[in-house]
Amino acid sequence: MPTYLIVWKYNVKPEYKEKFEFEYGVDGTWNALFRKSKNYTSSFLHISEIEPDTYLLIDTWTTKECYEKFIQSNNADYKKLSSKLDYLYESEEKIGLFHNVE
């Protein structure tokens, strides 16, 4: 069960919505990168009903430590992919880091 969540907000360029939904969705490139870790559980992509170019992405991991270790050991690939896909959106904001309440 995931206990650590990273929440992102994106304002996507209208002409790239379909490409963004693929790349940041369950079959996309980000998911493929994260699946290299057994501690990655899933990502959930949501679109706003009020602002149709606004998306919320929730990446889920087993623990904060596992997430941080993965990012550190895959930093070059992470940065390369981020740079490759940044043309898809106007803005990216890390909303926050969350863990389960016990």
N, C-alpha and C positions, 0 to 999 in steps of 0.2 A: 504494500500500500504506500502511495507517495506521501511523504511528510514534508517535502520542501518544494515550494513553488516560486517561480520567477515570472512576474507579470509585466507584459509589455503593451504599449499602446502605439498604434501606427496610423498615420494619416496617409492613405494610399492614393497615388495618382490614378484618376479614373480609368485612363487608358491601359493601366497595368493591373487592374483588379484581378482578372482571371489568372494571370501569371503569378501574382502575389499569393493568391489562394492556393495555388499548386505548390509553390516553393516553401510556403510556411505551413502547409497542411500535412496530413498524415503520410502522404506519399512523396513529399518534397525533399529537397536537398538538406534542409536543416534536420529534419527527422532522421535522415540517413546518417548524418554526421553523429548525432546524439546516440543513435542505436549502437554505436561502437561500444557504448558503456552498458553493462548489465544493470547499472544503477539508475539509468534513465527509464522512466515509466511511460511517459506520453506527453504530447502537446495538444492543446485544445485551442482552436481558432474560432473566434466569434466576431460577427459583424454587428455594428450598431443599427438599431431600428430608427434612431433619430438622425444620425449622421452617417449616411450610406458609404462614405469613404473612410470611416473609422473602424479599426479592428482592435480587438483585444486578443493577445496571445498568452496562454498560460503553459509554461514548460514545467513538468513535474519530475522530481527526482526523489530517490529514497532518503537522502540526507543532504544537508548543506555541505558537509565535508566531501562527499562523493561528487557533487556538482563542481565545487571549487577545484578539486583535484583533476577532474576531467578537463575543465576549462584551461587550467594551467598546463597540462600535458598536451593539449590540442590547440594551444593558443594560435599558432601559425595558421592552421586550417580554419579556425574560427574567424580570425581577422580577414583572411582571404575571402571566405564565403560572404562575410558581412559586407566587405567592400564590393564584391561582385554583384550583390543584389540590392545595394542601396539606391539604385536608380528607380526602384519600384515605388518608393514612398517619398512624401514630402517631409515627414518627420517621424522620428522614433523616440519613444520615451519609456524608460524603465520606471514603471509605476511603483514597484516594490518587490521585496523579498519576504516570503511568508512561510511559516511553519505551523503544523497542527497544534491545536490547544489540547493539552493533556489533562 
